[in-house]
Amino acid sequence: MTATVNLNLFTGYSVGAHNPTVLSHLQFADDIIRIGVKNWANVPALRVVQVLFENMSRLKVNYQKSSLFGISIEDLWLLEAASILSCKVGHFPFMYLGLPIGGDHRRLTFWDSVIHRLKYRLSEWKSRNLSHGDRLILLKYVLSSLPLYTLSFSELPQV
């Protein structure tokens, strides 16, 4: 991705007014988000990057799990681009690394995934033989970190 940006084959998204930083991708373990402007030149460039990755690494891109998202982009354009990239069109909000992306943290539905994870962890611990002290430690350190992790990516309200 860096080479395609440096060779002007892919146009990433510029962030910042003075001395902007160009974002083209974010990676964590086996997850990747590619970020770019809407133009038809970016679509085949992404396809080439996918094919090169598969050929060089001998790994396969899971196109069933791959999605194309657009902000203020027509559905028809997204459908055509997704067809070329062999993926589906995704919709906001979506989950990435356990975080809802594109959701409004002021709405109760934004927190549904966090509540679901808390309930899951509690039910998992209930089935184990844990002492009272062990349960307090889990509550204090694990359960409190889940909402804090989500909040750390939210914009603070203006005071």
C-alpha positions in Angstrom: 0.0 0.0 0.0 2.8 2.4 0.8 4.4 1.8 -2.5 1.2 2.3 -4.4 0.7 5.7 -2.6 4.3 6.7 -3.2 4.0 5.8 -6.9 0.7 7.8 -7.1 -1.2 4.7 -8.1 -3.5 5.0 -5.0 -4.7 8.3 -3.4 -5.1 8.0 0.3 -7.0 10.4 2.5 -5.3 13.5 3.7 -5.7 14.5 7.4 -4.7 17.9 8.7 -4.6 21.4 7.1 -1.0 22.3 7.7 1.5 19.6 6.6 -1.2 16.9 6.1 -0.7 13.3 6.8 -1.9 10.8 4.1 -3.7 7.8 5.5 -3.9 4.8 3.1 -4.3 1.9 5.5 -4.5 0.8 9.1 -3.4 -2.7 10.1 -3.7 -4.8 13.3 -2.7 -8.4 13.2 -4.7 -9.9 10.3 -7.1 -7.0 9.9 -6.6 -4.1 7.5 -8.6 -1.0 6.7 -7.7 0.7 3.5 -8.5 4.4 3.3 -8.7 6.4 0.2 -10.5 9.1 -1.8 -13.4 8.2 -4.2 -11.9 7.8 -7.7 -11.9 5.0 -10.2 -8.1 4.9 -10.3 -8.1 3.7 -6.7 -10.3 0.6 -7.4 -8.0 -1.3 -9.7 -5.0 -0.3 -7.6 -6.6 -1.9 -4.6 -7.3 -5.0 -6.6 -3.7 -5.2 -7.7 -2.5 -4.9 -4.1 -4.8 -7.7 -3.1 -3.6 -10.0 -5.9 0.1 -9.1 -5.2 -0.5 -9.8 -1.5 -1.9 -13.2 -2.2 0.9 -14.1 -4.7 3.7 -13.0 -2.5 2.5 -14.3 0.9 0.7 -17.4 -0.5 -2.2 -16.4 1.8 -5.7 -15.8 0.6 -7.9 -12.7 1.2 -11.2 -13.7 2.6 -13.5 -11.9 0.2 -16.6 -13.1 2.1 -15.5 -11.0 5.1 -14.3 -8.1 3.1 -16.4 -5.0 2.8 -16.3 -1.6 1.0 -17.6 1.4 2.9 -18.2 4.9 1.7 -19.0 8.2 3.3 -21.3 10.4 1.2 -20.8 8.1 -1.9 -23.6 6.9 -4.1 -24.7 3.3 -3.7 -24.3 2.6 -7.4 -20.7 3.6 -7.3 -20.0 1.5 -4.2 -21.8 -1.5 -5.8 -19.7 -1.3 -9.0 -16.4 -0.8 -7.0 -17.3 -3.7 -4.7 -18.0 -5.9 -7.7 -14.5 -5.2 -9.1 -12.9 -5.8 -5.7 -14.9 -9.1 -5.2 -16.3 -7.9 -1.9 -19.7 -6.7 -0.5 -20.8 -3.2 0.4 -20.8 -2.5 4.1 -22.9 -0.2 6.1 -22.3 2.0 9.2 -21.9 1.3 12.0 -19.7 -1.7 11.9 -17.4 -3.4 14.3 -13.6 -3.2 14.1 -11.4 -4.6 16.8 -14.4 -4.7 19.1 -15.4 -1.1 18.5 -18.4 0.2 16.8 -17.2 2.4 13.9 -19.4 5.1 12.6 -21.9 5.0 15.5 -23.1 7.8 17.7 -21.8 7.2 21.2 -24.6 9.4 22.5 -27.2 6.9 21.4 -28.1 3.9 23.6 -27.8 1.5 20.7 -24.1 2.4 20.3 -23.5 0.7 23.7 -25.4 -2.6 22.8 -22.2 -4.3 21.8 -20.4 -3.3 25.0 -23.4 -4.5 27.1 -23.5 -7.8 25.2 -19.8 -8.4 25.9 -20.3 -7.6 29.6 -23.2 -10.0 29.9 -21.2 -12.7 28.0 -18.2 -12.3 30.3 -20.5 -12.4 33.4 -22.3 -15.5 32.3 -18.9 -17.1 31.4 -17.6 -16.4 34.9 -20.8 -17.6 36.6 -20.3 -21.1 35.3 -16.8 -21.3 36.8 -16.0 -22.0 40.4 -14.5 -18.6 41.4 -14.0 -17.3 44.9 -15.6 -14.0 45.9 -12.2 -12.3 45.7 -11.5 -13.7 42.2 -14.9 -12.3 41.0 -14.1 -8.9 42.5 -10.8 -8.8 40.7 -12.4 -9.8 37.4 -15.1 -7.1 37.9 -12.7 -4.4 38.8 -10.1 -5.0 36.1 -11.8 -6.7 33.2 -15.3 -5.4 33.2 -14.3 -1.8 33.9 -11.8 -1.9 31.0 -14.5 -2.8 28.3 -16.4 0.5 28.5 -13.2 2.5 29.1 -11.7 1.0 25.9 -14.8 2.1 23.9 -14.9 5.5 25.5 -11.2 6.1 24.7 -12.1 6.3 21.0 -15.1 8.7 21.5 -14.9 12.4 21.1 -15.3 14.3 24.4 -18.2 16.8 24.5 -17.4 20.5 24.5 -17.9 22.2 27.8 
